Amino acid sequence: MSQRFISNKRTSYRRNFVLSCLFFFLILSVFFLGTSSLQKRVDKEGISTLQDAVTRSITRCYAEEGSYPETLDYLKEHYGLTYDESRYYVDYQPLGSNIMPDITIIQKQQKGGH
């Protein structure tokens, strides 16, 4: 009898196991790429939302008081501006009482690589 018609169960098992492992790692890789992409999008949205909140608070202060606030703390105390200071650094540079302040928002590095 010819050997070509006899299946080798051990070789078949190994091949199926290797294919299953490769498929598992492919799915795992796609999952991690997706979550990484989602995290980047969430980070950008967080910065954009904070930028909008700071700008609204500055504009409201100017409309109500006739001048821009001298410090970010003034906005926190009088206009209810809040944000996660452990996550974001806000550089607030006043340019004068009638010139919109320069605002830069930077996301701080989180432990764990983000």
N, CA and C atoms as an extended XYZ file, in Angstrom:
342
Properties=species:S:1:pos:R:3:atomname:S:1:resname:S:1:resid:I:1 pbc="F F F"
N         0.847       -1.167        0.000 N   MET     1
C         0.000        0.000        0.000 CA  MET     1
C         0.899        1.240        0.000 C   MET     1
N         0.465        2.238       -0.704 N   SER     2
C         1.248        3.469       -0.836 CA  SER     2
C         1.057        4.352        0.396 C   SER     2
N         2.135        5.031        0.783 N   GLN     3
C         2.100        5.897        1.967 CA  GLN     3
C         1.368        7.227        1.713 C   GLN     3
N         1.153        7.577        0.480 N   ARG     4
C         0.532        8.880        0.207 CA  ARG     4
C        -0.932        8.944        0.601 C   ARG     4
N        -1.592        7.843        0.759 N   PHE     5
C        -2.994        7.848        1.146 CA  PHE     5
C        -3.208        7.687        2.643 C   PHE     5
N        -2.143        7.473        3.369 N   ILE     6
C        -2.236        7.326        4.814 CA  ILE     6
C        -1.905        8.674        5.447 C   ILE     6
N        -2.867        9.212        6.177 N   SER     7
C        -2.627       10.531        6.795 CA  SER     7
C        -1.804       10.371        8.057 C   SER     7
N        -0.951       11.312        8.249 N   ASN     8
C        -0.110       11.315        9.433 CA  ASN     8
C        -0.797       12.230       10.449 C   ASN     8
N        -1.414       11.647       11.438 N   LYS     9
C        -2.189       12.418       12.409 CA  LYS     9
C        -1.319       13.404       13.178 C   LYS     9
N        -0.096       13.032       13.452 N   ARG    10
C         0.800       13.901       14.211 CA  ARG    10
C         1.127       15.159       13.393 C   ARG    10
N         1.426       15.034       12.117 N   THR    11
C         1.722       16.183       11.255 CA  THR    11
C         0.490       17.055       11.097 C   THR    11
N        -0.648       16.441       10.928 N   SER    12
C        -1.905       17.186       10.796 CA  SER    12
C        -2.200       17.985       12.067 C   SER    12
N        -1.969       17.363       13.226 N   TYR    13
C        -2.204       18.040       14.502 CA  TYR    13
C        -1.285       19.249       14.644 C   TYR    13
N        -0.011       19.074       14.320 N   ARG    14
C         0.949       20.192       14.423 CA  ARG    14
C         0.557       21.334       13.498 C   ARG    14
N         0.187       20.990       12.268 N   ARG    15
C        -0.188       22.026       11.315 CA  ARG    15
C        -1.414       22.794       11.815 C   ARG    15
N        -2.401       22.105       12.317 N   ASN    16
C        -3.604       22.759       12.845 CA  ASN    16
C        -3.271       23.626       14.058 C   ASN    16
N        -2.380       23.129       14.908 N   PHE    17
C        -1.985       23.891       16.091 CA  PHE    17
C        -1.264       25.178       15.686 C   PHE    17
N        -0.327       25.081       14.739 N   VAL    18
C         0.418       26.255       14.278 CA  VAL    18
C        -0.529       27.260       13.631 C   VAL    18
N        -1.432       26.776       12.783 N   LEU    19
C        -2.399       27.679       12.140 CA  LEU    19
C        -3.304       28.357       13.166 C   LEU    19
N        -3.717       27.606       14.165 N   SER    20
C        -4.557       28.182       15.227 CA  SER    20
C        -3.801       29.263       15.998 C   SER    20
N        -2.536       29.001       16.308 N   CYS    21
C        -1.724       29.998       17.020 CA  CYS    21
C        -1.524       31.246       16.176 C   CYS    21
N        -1.227       31.066       14.895 N   LEU    22
C        -1.052       32.221       14.012 CA  LEU    22
C        -2.333       33.043       13.912 C   LEU    22
N        -3.451       32.361       13.784 N   PHE    23
C        -4.733       33.053       13.726 CA  PHE    23
C        -5.004       33.809       15.019 C   PHE    23
N        -4.719       33.184       16.156 N   PHE    24
C        -4.913       33.838       17.453 CA  PHE    24
C        -4.062       35.102       17.556 C   PHE    24
N        -2.783       35.022       17.181 N   PHE    25
C        -1.909       36.188       17.269 CA  PHE    25
C        -2.298       37.270       16.261 C   PHE    25
N        -2.833       36.880       15.129 N   LEU    26
C        -3.333       37.858       14.160 CA  LEU    26
C        -4.516       38.626       14.752 C   LEU    26
N        -5.451       37.919       15.336 N   ILE    27
C        -6.616       38.561       15.964 CA  ILE    27
C        -6.174       39.449       17.125 C   ILE    27
N        -5.244       38.975       17.929 N   LEU    28
C        -4.731       39.746       19.055 CA  LEU    28
C        -4.052       41.031       18.575 C   LEU    28
N        -3.278       40.930       17.505 N   SER    29
C        -2.601       42.108       16.949 CA  SER    29
C        -3.605       43.134       16.443 C   SER    29
N        -4.621       42.686       15.746 N   VAL    30
C        -5.657       43.594       15.244 CA  VAL    30
C        -6.357       44.273       16.417 C   VAL    30
N        -6.624       43.537       17.463 N   PHE    31
C        -7.268       44.111       18.649 CA  PHE    31
C        -6.416       45.216       19.260 C   PHE    31
N        -5.118       44.950       19.453 N   PHE    32
C        -4.249       45.955       20.063 CA  PHE    32
C        -4.050       47.169       19.165 C   PHE    32
N        -3.968       46.968       17.876 N   LEU    33
C        -3.869       48.107       16.952 CA  LEU    33
C        -5.132       48.963       17.023 C   LEU    33
N        -6.269       48.307       17.112 N   GLY    34
C        -7.544       49.025       17.210 CA  GLY    34
C        -7.662       49.825       18.498 C   GLY    34
N        -7.267       49.219       19.615 N   THR    35
C        -7.359       49.943       20.883 CA  THR    35
C        -6.351       51.077       20.939 C   THR    35
N        -5.184       50.901       20.342 N   SER    36
C        -4.185       51.964       20.296 CA  SER    36
C        -4.694       53.136       19.470 C   SER    36
N        -5.298       52.847       18.347 N   SER    37
C        -5.861       53.891       17.488 CA  SER    37
C        -6.995       54.617       18.210 C   SER    37
N        -7.827       53.872       18.900 N   LEU    38
C        -8.930       54.473       19.648 CA  LEU    38
C        -8.405       55.374       20.763 C   LEU    38
N        -7.357       54.941       21.473 N   GLN    39
C        -6.779       55.743       22.551 CA  GLN    39
C        -6.217       57.053       22.015 C   GLN    39
N        -5.562       57.016       20.871 N   LYS    40
C        -5.029       58.243       20.271 CA  LYS    40
C        -6.153       59.211       19.933 C   LYS    40
N        -7.247       58.683       19.410 N   ARG    41
C        -8.391       59.524       19.071 CA  ARG    41
C        -9.010       60.135       20.328 C   ARG    41
N        -9.123       59.348       21.381 N   VAL    42
C        -9.666       59.850       22.652 CA  VAL    42
C        -8.765       60.943       23.232 C   VAL    42
N        -7.448       60.749       23.142 N   ASP    43
C        -6.503       61.756       23.631 CA  ASP    43
C        -6.656       63.077       22.876 C   ASP    43
N        -6.787       63.001       21.560 N   LYS    44
C        -6.966       64.220       20.756 CA  LYS    44
C        -8.273       64.915       21.109 C   LYS    44
N        -9.327       64.134       21.299 N   GLU    45
C       -10.622       64.705       21.677 CA  GLU    45
C       -10.553       65.375       23.047 C   GLU    45
N        -9.804       64.777       23.977 N   GLY    46
C        -9.666       65.364       25.310 CA  GLY    46
C        -8.973       66.719       25.259 C   GLY    46
N        -7.918       66.808       24.462 N   ILE    47
C        -7.211       68.085       24.318 CA  ILE    47
C        -8.117       69.113       23.660 C   ILE    47
N        -8.836       68.710       22.625 N   SER    48
C        -9.744       69.621       21.923 CA  SER    48
C       -10.864       70.123       22.842 C   SER    48
N       -11.408       69.231       23.632 N   THR    49
C       -12.474       69.609       24.568 CA  THR    49
C       -11.955       70.584       25.618 C   THR    49
N       -10.770       70.328       26.152 N   LEU    50
C       -10.182       71.240       27.140 CA  LEU    50
C        -9.877       72.593       26.515 C   LEU    50
N        -9.368       72.600       25.278 N   GLN    51
C        -9.098       73.859       24.574 CA  GLN    51
C       -10.385       74.674       24.438 C   GLN    51
N       -11.471       74.016       24.066 N   ASP    52
C       -12.765       74.698       23.945 CA  ASP    52
C       -13.236       75.248       25.284 C   ASP    52
N       -13.076       74.471       26.348 N   ALA    53
C       -13.521       74.908       27.676 CA  ALA    53
C       -12.729       76.128       28.149 C   ALA    53
N       -11.414       76.100       27.954 N   VAL    54
C       -10.586       77.242       28.366 CA  VAL    54
C       -10.957       78.479       27.548 C   VAL    54
N       -11.129       78.308       26.250 N   THR    55
C       -11.490       79.435       25.385 CA  THR    55
C       -12.847       80.018       25.761 C   THR    55
N       -13.811       79.160       26.051 N   ARG    56
C       -15.136       79.644       26.483 CA  ARG    56
C       -15.036       80.434       27.786 C   ARG    56
N       -14.255       79.914       28.726 N   SER    57
C       -14.103       80.609       30.013 CA  SER    57
C       -13.433       81.969       29.820 C   SER    57
N       -12.416       82.025       28.982 N   ILE    58
C       -11.723       83.294       28.712 CA  ILE    58
C       -12.677       84.291       28.061 C   ILE    58
N       -13.426       83.823       27.074 N   THR    59
C       -14.360       84.695       26.359 CA  THR    59
C       -15.462       85.193       27.289 C   THR    59
N       -15.960       84.332       28.125 N   ARG    60
C       -16.997       84.730       29.088 CA  ARG    60
C       -16.465       85.787       30.053 C   ARG    60
N       -15.241       85.573       30.540 N   CYS    61
C       -14.630       86.543       31.444 CA  CYS    61
C       -14.492       87.902       30.750 C   CYS    61
N       -14.044       87.906       29.515 N   TYR    62
C       -13.876       89.161       28.769 CA  TYR    62
C       -15.220       89.853       28.553 C   TYR    62
N       -16.251       89.051       28.245 N   ALA    63
C       -17.584       89.620       28.023 CA  ALA    63
C       -18.169       90.214       29.300 C   ALA    63
N       -17.950       89.555       30.432 N   GLU    64
C       -18.529       90.021       31.689 CA  GLU    64
C       -17.714       91.123       32.358 C   GLU    64
N       -16.385       91.066       32.238 N   GLU    65
C       -15.534       91.991       32.985 CA  GLU    65
C       -14.829       93.031       32.113 C   GLU    65
N       -14.830       92.829       30.797 N   GLY    66
C       -14.202       93.795       29.906 CA  GLY    66
C       -12.699       93.628       29.747 C   GLY    66
N       -12.143       92.591       30.330 N   SER    67
C       -10.708       92.317       30.154 CA  SER    67
C       -10.482       90.816       30.294 C   SER    67
N        -9.381       90.379       29.706 N   TYR    68
C        -9.040       88.966       29.804 CA  TYR    68
C        -8.409       88.681       31.163 C   TYR    68
N        -8.602       87.461       31.686 N   PRO    69
C        -8.034       87.131       33.000 CA  PRO    69
C        -6.501       87.072       32.933 C   PRO    69
N        -5.879       87.444       34.052 N   GLU    70
C        -4.419       87.453       34.106 CA  GLU    70
C        -3.826       86.072       34.351 C   GLU    70
N        -4.595       85.180       34.965 N   THR    71
C        -4.079       83.848       35.274 CA  THR    71
C        -5.133       82.773       35.000 C   THR    71
N        -4.663       81.574       34.849 N   LEU    72
C        -5.554       80.430       34.699 CA  LEU    72
C        -6.291       80.151       36.010 C   LEU    72
N        -5.619       80.420       37.124 N   ASP    73
C        -6.261       80.222       38.428 CA  ASP    73
C        -7.485       81.114       38.592 C   ASP    73
N        -7.449       82.304       38.017 N   TYR    74
C        -8.602       83.206       38.082 CA  TYR    74
C        -9.809       82.560       37.399 C   TYR    74
N        -9.567       81.906       36.281 N   LEU    75
C       -10.660       81.203       35.589 CA  LEU    75
C       -11.187       80.046       36.423 C   LEU    75
N       -10.302       79.365       37.100 N   LYS    76
C       -10.721       78.252       37.947 CA  LYS    76
C       -11.574       78.737       39.109 C   LYS    76
N       -11.144       79.817       39.743 N   GLU    77
C       -11.843       80.332       40.919 CA  GLU    77
C       -13.163       81.010       40.583 C   GLU    77
N       -13.198       81.810       39.520 N   HIS    78
C       -14.368       82.640       39.240 CA  HIS    78
C       -15.279       82.122       38.128 C   HIS    78
N       -14.795       81.250       37.283 N   TYR    79
C       -15.601       80.789       36.155 CA  TYR    79
C       -15.750       79.271       36.094 C   TYR    79
N       -15.329       78.593       37.139 N   GLY    80
C       -15.579       77.168       37.274 CA  GLY    80
C       -14.817       76.262       36.319 C   GLY    80
N       -13.704       76.737       35.785 N   LEU    81
C       -12.903       75.898       34.893 CA  LEU    81
C       -12.259       74.772       35.706 C   LEU    81
N       -12.493       73.549       35.270 N   THR    82
C       -11.872       72.389       35.916 CA  THR    82
C       -11.344       71.450       34.841 C   THR    82
N       -10.256       70.776       35.148 N   TYR    83
C        -9.696       69.764       34.263 CA  TYR    83
C        -8.766       68.889       35.089 C   TYR    83
N        -8.383       67.781       34.540 N   ASP    84
C        -7.512       66.831       35.219 CA  ASP    84
C        -6.062       67.312       35.094 C   ASP    84
N        -5.560       67.951       36.137 N   GLU    85
C        -4.214       68.522       36.108 CA  GLU    85
C        -3.124       67.455       36.094 C   GLU    85
N        -3.459       66.243       36.496 N   SER    86
C        -2.471       65.172       36.420 CA  SER    86
C        -2.333       64.643       34.991 C   SER    86
N        -3.282       64.969       34.156 N   ARG    87
C        -3.288       64.475       32.780 CA  ARG    87
C        -2.885       65.533       31.749 C   ARG    87
N        -3.190       66.807       32.041 N   TYR    88
C        -2.922       67.878       31.085 CA  TYR    88
C        -2.129       69.005       31.730 C   TYR    88
N        -1.244       69.590       30.941 N   TYR    89
C        -0.538       70.795       31.342 CA  TYR    89
C        -1.067       71.916       30.466 C   TYR    89
N        -1.547       72.991       31.100 N   VAL    90
C        -2.073       74.140       30.363 CA  VAL    90
C        -1.121       75.308       30.583 C   VAL    90
N        -0.506       75.760       29.498 N   ASP    91
C         0.369       76.931       29.530 CA  ASP    91
C        -0.475       78.135       29.141 C   ASP    91
N        -0.657       79.044       30.077 N   TYR    92
C        -1.513       80.215       29.888 CA  TYR    92
C        -0.637       81.457       29.924 C   TYR    92
N        -0.543       82.132       28.795 N   GLN    93
C         0.298       83.318       28.692 CA  GLN    93
C        -0.560       84.543       28.376 C   GLN    93
N        -0.836       85.397       29.401 N   PRO    94
C        -1.603       86.617       29.115 CA  PRO    94
C        -0.754       87.589       28.287 C   PRO    94
N        -1.401       88.236       27.331 N   LEU    95
C        -0.700       89.164       26.446 CA  LEU    95
C        -1.127       90.606       26.679 C   LEU    95
N        -2.095       90.814       27.540 N   GLY    96
C        -2.607       92.147       27.862 CA  GLY    96
C        -4.075       92.024       28.209 C   GLY    96
N        -4.628       93.063       28.767 N   SER    97
C        -6.017       92.989       29.221 CA  SER    97
C        -7.007       92.954       28.060 C   SER    97
N        -6.586       93.426       26.878 N   ASN    98
C        -7.513       93.426       25.748 CA  ASN    98
C        -7.035       92.550       24.580 C   ASN    98
N        -6.059       91.679       24.822 N   ILE    99
C        -5.567       90.746       23.805 CA  ILE    99
C        -5.756       89.328       24.327 C   ILE    99
N        -6.346       88.492       23.471 N   MET   100
C        -6.617       87.098       23.864 CA  MET   100
C        -5.327       86.411       24.295 C   MET   100
N        -5.326       85.768       25.463 N   PRO   101
C        -4.134       85.061       25.951 CA  PRO   101
C        -3.730       83.915       25.023 C   PRO   101
N        -2.466       83.564       25.062 N   ASP   102
C        -1.952       82.429       24.308 CA  ASP   102
C        -2.099       81.190       25.188 C   ASP   102
N        -2.743       80.162       24.641 N   ILE   103
C        -3.015       78.942       25.406 CA  ILE   103
C        -2.390       77.758       24.687 C   ILE   103
N        -1.614       76.968       25.420 N   THR   104
C        -1.059       75.732       24.887 CA  THR   104
C        -1.411       74.608       25.853 C   THR   104
N        -1.971       73.547       25.312 N   ILE   105
C        -2.357       72.402       26.136 CA  ILE   105
C        -1.528       71.202       25.693 C   ILE   105
N        -0.878       70.565       26.675 N   ILE   106
C        -0.041       69.413       26.409 CA  ILE   106
C        -0.502       68.274       27.314 C   ILE   106
N        -0.644       67.119       26.697 N   GLN   107
C        -1.006       65.947       27.502 CA  GLN   107
C         0.252       65.403       28.162 C   GLN   107
N         0.193       65.213       29.464 N   LYS   108
C         1.314       64.659       30.206 CA  LYS   108
C         1.446       63.177       29.912 C   LYS   108
N         2.671       62.673       29.982 N   GLN   109
C         2.902       61.247       29.783 CA  GLN   109
C         2.352       60.489       30.990 C   GLN   109
N         1.608       59.459       30.709 N   GLN   110
C         1.066       58.622       31.772 CA  GLN   110
C         1.996       57.449       31.996 C   GLN   110
N         2.025       56.952       33.220 N   LYS   111
C         2.785       55.728       33.482 CA  LYS   111
C         2.144       54.611       32.692 C   LYS   111
N         2.981       53.841       32.039 N   GLY   112
C         2.472       52.769       31.212 CA  GLY   112
C         2.620       53.040       29.738 C   GLY   112
N         3.204       54.194       29.368 N   GLY   113
C         3.546       54.424       27.981 CA  GLY   113
C         2.652       55.340       27.197 C   GLY   113
N         1.535       55.803       27.729 N   HIS   114
C         0.657       56.693       26.961 CA  HIS   114
C         1.184       58.102       26.982 C   HIS   114
